[in-house]
Amino acid sequence: MADLSKYRNIGIFAHVDAGKTTTTERILKLTGMIHKIGEVHDGESTTDFMEQEAERGITIQSAAVTCEWKKHRFNVIDTPGHVDFTVEVYRSLKVLDGGIGVFCGSGGVEPQSETNWRYANESKVARLIFVNKLDRLGANFFRVKDQVQNVLGANPLVMTLPIGEEDNFVGVVDVLSQKAYVWDDSGQPENYEVQDIPADMVEQAAEYREMLIETALEADEDLLMEYLEGELDPTEEQIKACIRKGTNELLFFPTYCGSAFKNKGMQLLLDAVVDYLPSPTEVPPQPLTDEEGEPTGEFALVDAEEPFRALAFKIMDDRFGALTFVRIYSGRLKKGDTVLNSFTGKTERIGRMVEMQAEDRTELTEAQAGDILAIVGMKNVQTGHTLCDVKQPCTLEAMVFPEPVISIAVSPKEKGGAEKMGIAIGKMVAEDPTFQVETDEDSGETILKGMGELHLDIKVDILKRTYGVELEVGKPQVAYRETITAEVEDSYTHKKQSGGSGQFGKIDYRIKPGEPNSGFKFSSTVVGGNVPKEFFPAIEKGFAGMMEEGPVAGFPVLDVEIELFDGGYHAVDSSAVAFEIAAKGAFRQSMPKAGAQLLEPTMKVDVFTPEDHVGDVIGDLNRRRGMIKDQEAGTTGVRIKADVPLSEMFGYIGHLRTITSGRGQFSMEFSHYAAAPQNVAEQVIAEVKERNDKK
C-alpha cells in the first residue's frame, strides 16, 4: 500500500481571475500530467471543461486532478472564485488537508479571497500563499503581502522575493537558501538557472532571512530561546521542520511569488507543498457525529487498517454517467465492495472507481485512506453523505449549505419539453445542494431557486445547452398572504326553495384576527341545539375552503379565528350541504368588513461589508424599508443584521457590490409575514388585476 506521508490533498482557491486555473495547469505541466498547456483565455484549460466555463473564462465547478512531484502524490482541486459558487469552495475545503491561496499581484486581496479565506479558517486548513501575475502592469508583491496582513489578519511568512516587477520580472530569490532562480524568455518552466542573488537585493534578502528564521522558530520555543541567546545557528533542516510545524498549526502562511502564466516560480511552490503542507495523517482527524449532527467524541483516524469511512463531497453528471467524488478518511475500498450510506441507511455496491485527471480518468481496483477518487454510477448518494463499513455505521460531520435566496418561474417552450426538463433539473439538483426546485401550487409553475442571479442564469444556460431544454423564464415572484385586523359579529342565512325538499341553514358567528402563525381556527359555542352538532364539520369545511383566496387580491388567508355561537335549522330542509354553502356565503359577506389586509414575506438579511461602506449599506437597507436589528465589527469588516421585505431585495447583490466596491456579501432567509404598507398593497392588487385580465 502507498505511504500516506507522501500524499498531499490540496485545493487552490482565490478571487475570480487571480489565476487559480492557470496555476493548476502549470502544476499539471510540471508534474508531467499534460504535455501541451491549455490557456484559460483561449478556453482550453484542462480543468475548465464545461462549455460555460470555457466561454466565460470562470471556473464554475471544482475539478479534481491527481499528479506526482518528487515522489509525492498530489490530489489537486481547482475551485471557483465567484461568490455565487462559494458552496463549491466550501465543500472542497471540507475534504482537503492543505491549500494554496492565490492572489493577483496587481489586484491583491479581493472580496472573494476574503470569503474563501474565512471558509478555510473555519475548516482549519493549512495554506501556502502564492502571489501570482507579477509580470502584470501594476503588480507589487509587497503591497499584496501587507494586504494579507491587514485585510485577512493573517501572518505571511515570505519565502521568495521577486527579481524585478511587471515586464522586468525574471525570477525569484529563495530566502532560505539565499539563491536566485532566474528564468529565460522561452516560457518553458524548466529553463531556469540558479544564480547568486543580484547585488542590489543582497541586503533585502538577508533581512528577510532573519525575519524568516525568527518567525519560523516561534513554532519551537526551545530553539527560539537558544537562537535569541546567540547559542544556535539553526540548520536548514531545523528551520524547515519549524516552518512545517508552524504552517500546520496556522501560526503563519509561507508566501511565494511568481507568474503561473509565464511559468516562473512554480517549482518552488510545488516543493513547498511537499515540504510544508500536511499529509493526511498530520491533520486533526475528522470528528464523527450522531444522526442529529452532535459530536460523539469519536474520530475517523487516517489509517488504512481502520474501518472504512468516506465522505461524498461532490456529484457530477458527465458523459460517462453520474460521478460521486469521495474522500476516504480511513480504511480501504475495493471494486465490488458493498458500503453503507449512513444518511439513507441503504447499501451501495462499488462498481467502477476512477482517479480523475480533470476530464480523463484512470480505472482503479482499490483505494485507501487519504485518497480522493470518483465512483461511477452510485444511486442514492448526495453531497455530504457518509459512506462507511456496513458492520460499523457512523456519520462524518455533515455539510451545512446556505438556503437559496432568489427564485424564478420557468416553463418549457415546447409542449413536450416538461418531462425532459424534469429529468434534467433532477440531475442538476443532485449536483448542487444550493440549487432547489419546487412546483408552485397556485400556478402550477416550476420555480427554480438559487444563490444569486448569475447562479440561476448559468443553470438556465446549462439546461439549454447541456440538456437541450429551451425555457421561458419569468420575473422573480413574491408569495404574498392576507389576514384581517378587526372582529366582526354577523349572521348569514342560506335559503333555497325549489319544488320538493329545499335547502336551509342559518349561522350566527364571530370572525376575529388570530395569533401570528396560528393559521385557521374554528370553534363552536352553540347551546340548546339551534344548530345540530352533526352540521359543525360542514360549516368548518365551508369556511376552511374559502381560506385559499382572500378578499384583497386572492392570496391565501392566514391567522383567522371563527366562532359559531348561534343559528337555526329546518327539520326537513337543513342538510350538511346547505350549512357548507351558508359558511361560504358568510365568508364572502364578512371578510371585507373585518379590515382585510395584505401581508408580505419579510427576510432576515445578514450583510457583510468593509468598515468604510457601513453608512452606505445601512442607508440603502433603510431605503428598502429595512429594519436594522444589529451590527457587529469583525477583523475584516462589519456584519449588519436587518429585517427587509423580500420584494425590495431583488437585484440586491449587484447593487451591494456596487456600493461596497465589490467587497460586500449577504445571505438571507425567510423570517415572518408582516403587514404591507398601503402603497405596496395597492401596487400588488393592480398587478394581480392585470394578470387576471390577461387570463
N, C-alpha and C positions, 0 to 999 in steps of 0.2 A: 504494500500500500504506500501511497505517497507520504512524504514527510510534511506534516502540517506547518512546520516553521518556515517552509518555503512557499507558502500561499500568501497572496495579498488580495483581499477583496476590496476594491476601491471604487469610488464614484467621482465623477468630475462634474462640478456644479458651479454656476455663476449666473450673472445677469445676462439677459438676452444680448447676443452679439459680442460677448467678451472673448469668444474663441474656444468654447468647450469642445465643439465637434471637431474643429481643426486640430486641437490638441490630441483628441482621441485618434484621429487619422495618423498623426505623427508617431504616436505610441505604436500603432499597428505596423507602420512602415519600419520603424527602428527595430521592432521585435521580429521582423521578417514575416509578418502575417499577410501583408499585402505588398505587391511589388510596384504597382502604379498608384500614385497618390491621387485620390479624388478630392476636388475642392468644393467647399460649400457654395461658393458664389457661382460655380458652374452647375450647381445642383447635382453633383456626382459623388458626394461623400458616402462612405461605406455605411455609416450608422444612420444617416437620414434617408431611409429608403421609402418613406411614404411620399406619394405624389405631392401632397400638400406641404410636406417638409421641404422637398426639393424646390418647389415653386416659391414659397415664402421665405426660404433661407432660414427657417427657425426649426428647432427640434420640438416635436410635439410629444412623442413617447420616448421613454428612456429605452435605450438599446443596450444589450449586453454583449460583450466580446471577451474572448479568452486569448491570452498570448503569453509568451515567455521572455524573460530578461534575466541574464546572469543566473541561469538555472533556477529562477524563481517563477512561479506560475501566477500571472495576474488575471483576475476577473475584473474587467473594467465596465462600469455602467456610465453611459453618457446621458445626462438628464437634461430636460428642457429648462429654459431660463424664464419663460413668460409667466406672468402672475396667474393667468387662468389655468396653468398646468402645474401649479406648485404641488398638487397631490402626487404627481409623478416623482418629484424630488423627495417628498416626504416618505413615500413608500419605498423608494430606493435606499434612503438613509437607514431605514429600519433594518435592512439586511446587510449593510456594509460594515467593514471593520475600520476603514480609513477613507479619507477623501482628499481631493485636490481642489482647492478653491481657486478658480481662475479669475483674475481681474484684468480689465483692459488698461494698458499703460497710459492711455490718454483719458479714458472715461473714469477710471478709478473705481471707488466703491459705489455701485449704483443700487437703486432701491431693491431690485430683486436679489442682489447679492446679500442685502441685509436680511431679507426673509429667509433665504436658504441658509445663511449663517446661523440665524436664530433656530431654525429647524435642527441644524447639525449640533448646535449647543444642547438643545433639548435631548437629542439622541446620544449625546456624549461621544461623538465621533472624532477621532484624532485626525488632524488635517495638515497638509502642506499648503503653502500659498504659492501660486505661480503668477507673477505679473507678466502678462503677455503683450504682444503688439508693441514692443519697444522700438520697432522700426517705423512706427507711425508718427505723423506730424503731431506735435504737442505731447508726445509721450514723456513721462517723467517718473522714474522708478521711486524716487524718494518722496514725491508728493503722495503716491499711492500708499507707500509704507506708512506715512503719517495718518492717512485716512483710515487705514486698517486699525491703527491705534485709537484714533479719536471717534470714528463713526461706529466701528464694530466693538470697540472696547476690548480688542484682542491684543496679544503681545507678539509682534512679528520678530522672528529670530533671523536676521539677514545672513544668508548662506552664500549668496553670489551677488556681485556688483556688476552693473553694466559697463562695458567699454564702449564709450560713445553713445549717442542717442539719436532718434529719428533716422535720417538717411545714413548717418555715420555709425550706426550700431553694428559692431563687427563681432562681438563676443562677450564673454563674462569672466570675471575673476572669481575663482573658488576661494572664499575667505579662509576656509580651514587649512587647505594645503598651500595657500598663497601662490597659486599658479594661475596663469591666464589661458583661457581656451578661446582661440581665435579661428573663426570660420572664413572660408573664401567666398566668392560670389556665385559659386556654381549652384547654390540652393540645395546641395546634397548634404544630408546630416552628417555623413561620415568624413566629409572633407574639412577637418579642423586640425590645428596644431596646438600643442601645449607649449606655451612660451613663458618667459619671465613677465612679471607684472609691468605694464608701461610705467615709465619713470614718474609721470605726473600723478599716478594713482598709488604709489608705494605707501605714502603716509596714511591715506584714507583706508587702504586695505589693512594696514597694521592696526589702525584704530578700531576698525570693525571686528578684527580677530580678537582683540582684547575684550570688546563688548560681548562677542560670541562666547568666549570661554567663561566669562563671569556669569552670563545668563544661563549657559548650559550647566555649569557646576551647581547652580541653585537646586538642581534635581538631586544632588548628593551632598548633604551638609558636611560630612567628614572631609571630602575632597575640597570643598569650598573653603573650609577653615584653613586647611594646610596651604591652599593656594594663596589666600589672603595674607597669611603669615609669612609668605615667601619661601615655604619649605618645599613647594611642589611645582614642577613644570609638567603639567599633565601631558600624557602621550595622546596621539590622535585617537587611539582605541578608547582611552578613558573618556575623552571628550565625546566621541560618537555614542558611547554607551549612555552617557548623561543626556545627550540630545534625544536619544531614543526613549529614555525613561520620561523626560520632561514632555515630549510630544504626546506620549500615550496618556500622560496624566493631565493633558490640556493646559500645561503651565505656559507653553509658548508654541508658536507655529513656524517651523522652518520655512523661510521665504526665499524663493528662487525667481530669476528673471530670464527673459528671452523673447524669442519670436517664433511661435509654432509655425506660422505660415512660411517664414524664411528658414525654418529648420535650425534655429540657433538656440543653444542652451537646453535642448531636450534631454540629452544623455544624463546630465547631472540631476535632472528632475527624476528620471527613472531610477538612477542609483539611489536617490533619496527615498523613493518608495520602498526599495529593498532594505535600506539602512535604518530608516526611522519609523515607517508606518508599521502598525502591529500585525502579526499573523493572527489567524482566527483563535488560537489558543491564548493569546495575550489580552484579549478583550474581555471585560466582565461578562460572564455567561448570561444568556437570556433568561429572565425570570419566567417561571410557569405560573399560570393563573387558573382560578376555578371558572366555572361557566359564567359567573357574574362579572368576571374580569378582575376579581380581587386576588392579589398575590398569595400563593400557597406557601411561599418560603423555600420552594424547591427551584432548581435551576437546570437548564439544558447545558450540560458540560460538553465542550467541544472535544469529542473523543470518538473515534470510530468503533470503540468497543462498547459504548453506552447504547441504550435502546434508541431506535430510530425516531428522530424528531425533526420536522422541517416546516418552514413557513412558505405558503404560496404568496408571492408579493406582486404578481402581475399576470394578467391573462391577455393573450394577444391572438387575434384570428388572422392567419395568413394562408397562403395558397396550399400549405401542407395540412391545414386543419387548425384546431384550437391548440395553442401552446400555453402551458402553465409554467411560469418561471418560479423556481423553487430554490430556497437557500436551505441547505442541510446543516443543522446545528450539531446533531450528534447521531452516531450510528452509521449504518451503511444502507444503500439501496441498490437492489439488483433488478434487472429486467425480469418481469414475471412475478415480482413480489406483490403481495396484497397489503395495502396500508389502510389505516382508518382515518377518515376525515372527522376530527373531534367536534366540529361545528354541526355537521348534519347527522353524525352518528352512523354514516354509511361507509362501506369499504369500497376501495377502488383498486383495480389491478393495474400495475405499471406495465404499459406496453413499450412503446419506443421512448428512449431517453436520448436527448441530443445536447451537445455542447454548442453554444452559439458563437459563430464568428460573424456578428451582425446578421446579414441575410443568409450566409452559408451556414451549414451545420455539419457536425461530425457525430456519427452514431456512437452511443456509449452502451456498454453492457452493465457497468456498475459505477456507483459514485459513493462518496463518503463524506463525513463531517467536514465542513469548510467549503464544500463545492457549491457553485451556483450553476444550475442547469435548467433545461426546459424539458417538460414531459409532454408528449403528444397525445391528444385525444382524451383528456380527463373529462368526466361527465359533469359532476356537480360541485366542482371546486371553484370558489371565488376568492378574490383578493382578501388577504388577511386570515384565511382559513389555515388551521394547523393540520399537518399530516403526521401521523405517528404510528408506532407499533400497535398492532391490533390487541396484543395482550397487555400493553401498558399505556392506556389512553392518557392524554394530557393536553393542555391548551397553552400555547405560547401567547405572550401578551398580544392582544388583538390590536388592530389599527383603528384609529378613530378618524372618520372623514368629515369635513365640513359639509353642512347642508347646502343644497343649491339655492341660489338667490334670485334667479330670473327665469321666467318661463315664456315660451311662445307656443301658439297653436299651429299645428301643421296638418295638412291633408294631402294625399297623393293626387297628382294632376290627372293621371289616367284612372279610369274606373276600376280596372283590375289590379291596381297597384297596392291595395290595402294589405293583402296577405304578405306580399314581398316586403313592404315597409315594416310590417310587424316582425318578421323574421330578422331583418337587418337590424332594427332597433334593439331587439332582444340580445343579439350578439354584442352590440356596442355597449349596452348597459352592463353586461358581464365584464367587459374590458375596463370600464371606467366607473368606479364607485361614486364619483361626484356627478355623474350624468344619470338623470332619472326620467321615467316616463309614467304618465298616468292618463286615464281617459276621463274627460270632464263629463260628469253625469248630466249636467244641464244641457249641454250642446252636443254631446257625443264626439267632440273633437279630441284628437290626440294632443296632449300637452307635453312638450319637452322641457326639462328643467336642467340648468347648468350653473357653472360658476361665474359666468360673465358673458358679455356679448360676443367676444372673439371665440370663446369656447363653443357656444351654440352655433355660431357661424361656421366653424370648422366641422362640427358634427353634421350640419345640413349638407356641407360640401362633400363629406365622406359618403353620406347616404346617396348623393347624386352620382359621384364618380366611382366609388368602390363597389356599391351595390346596385347602381343604375336606377335609383328611385328618384323621380322628379317630384319636388314638393311645392305646394302653395304655402307660404309662411305668413302667418297673421301677425298683428300688432301684439305686444305684450299685454296681458289682461289682468285685471284685479278682481278678486272674488268678494263682492260686497254682500252685506246681510241687512236685515231690517229688524226693528223692535218697536215697542210702544213706551210712552212716557207717563200716561195718565190712567187712572182707574175709571172704568165705566160700568154702570149698572143698567141692564137693558132687558128687553123681553122680545121674543120673536115667536110668531105662530105660523105654522105651515098647514094650509087647509086646501084640500082639493076634492071636489065632488064631481064624479062623472059616473053616470049610471052604475049600479052595483055598489060594491064597497068603495068608500072614499079613503082619503089619507088625512090624518090629523095628528099634529104634535105641537105642543106649546112649551117653551122653555123660558124660565127667568134665570138670568146668570150675571156674574160679575167677571169682567176682564181686567187684569191688572199686571203691571210690569213685574217680572220675576227677578231673582238674584242673578248677577252676571254668571254666565256659563251654566245656568240651571236647565236650559233647554225649554221643553214644553211640559207643563204640569196640569193635570185635570183632577178636580175633586168634587164631591157631591155632598151637600148638607140638606137634601130634601127630606122633610118629615111628613108623616101622615099618608104616604103613598100617592101623592099627587102625580108623581111620575114613577111608574113601577120600576123596580131595580133592574129588571131584565133589559130595559132600554138604555141604561147608562153606557154600556160598551159602544152602542151605536152612536150615541151623542159624542162620546170621546173620539171615536173614529172619524166622525164628520169634521170636528174641529182640527184634529191632528192632520188630516188630509189637506186642509187648507193652508197649513204652515209652510208648505213648499213655495208658495208665491205670495209675497206680501203686497199690501195696498200701495206702497210708494212707487216701486219700479219693478215689482215682480221678482225680487230676490228672496231667498228663504228667510223665514222669521225666527228669531232667537228669543229666549228668555221671556215667555209669557205664561201667566197662570190663569186658568179659567175655573170658576167655581159655579156649580149649578145649585141654586138654592130653592127653586120652586118651579111649578109648571102645571100642565093639565093634560089629560088624555081622554080618549073616547073608547068606550068598551069594544066597539066593533071596528072603527076606522083607524085606530092607532096601530102602528107597526114599527119595527126596527128601522125600516127604510124611511118611513115618514120622519122619525126623530133624527136620522142621519142628515136628511135634506134640511131639516129645521136648523141643525147646527151649522151647516154650510152657509145658509142664508144669514144666520146670526153673525157669523164671522164677517161676511161682506158688509153687513149693516153697521157693525160696531167698531171694527178696526180703525176706520178713518177717524172716528170720534175720539179714539184713545191716544191721540198725539203720536201717530206713527212716524218713525224717523229712520234715516239711512245710517248704517254702521260701516266703517271702513277698517280693513285689517291694518294694525299698527305693528311695525317691526322693531325688534331690539337691534340697534345698529352699533357696531363696535369699530371705531375708526382709529387707525394708527397713522400718526403724522409727525414729521420732524418739528422740533420746537418752534422754528421761525415761521411756521404756517398755521399755528394753532388758531389765531384770531380769524384768519380767512375761513378755516374749516368750520369753526363754531358759527360764524356769521352765515355761512352757506346752509348749515343744518337748520338754523333758525328760519331762514327764508323758505326752507322746505317744510315748514310747520313742525320742526323737530323740538322735542323737549330734552334739554341736556340733563343727564342724570348724574354723571360722574366724570372726572378726568384724573388720570394718574400719570406721573412722569416716570420714564424708564431711562436706561442708559443711552438708547439710540433715538428716543423721541417720546411722544405723548400719546396715551390711549384715551379716546373720548367715547363715552357711552351715552347713547341717546335713544329715545323712542321717536320713530318717524313713520308717518303713513306710507304704506307701500307704494301708493300711486305717485308719490313725489320722488321715488328712488330710481325710476328708470333712467338709464344713461348716466347714473351717478359715478360709476368707476372712471369713465372718460373725463368727467368734469373734475373729479377729485385729483386725478393725475395732473390735470392742467394747473389747478391752484396750488399743488404741492410740488411742482417741477418733477412730476413722475414718481415721487417717493412715497406717496400716501397709499394705504391699503385699507380695505374694510371687509367685514363679514356681517351678515345679518340673518336673523331668524325670526319666525313669527312669534309675537308676544300676546296680543289680545285684540279684540274688536272695540272700537271707540266710535262715538257719535261723529258723523261727518258734518263739517260746517255747512251752513245754508247754501253758500255759493257753489261748493263742491257737489252737494246733493242735487242742486238744480242742473248742473252740467251733466251729471251721470244720468238723471232722468231724461234729459234731452237726447243723450246718446242712445239710451235704450229705446226711446220712442222712434228714433231714426232707424235703428236696426230692425225694429218690428215692422215699420212701414215698408222697409225694403223686402222683408219676407212676404 
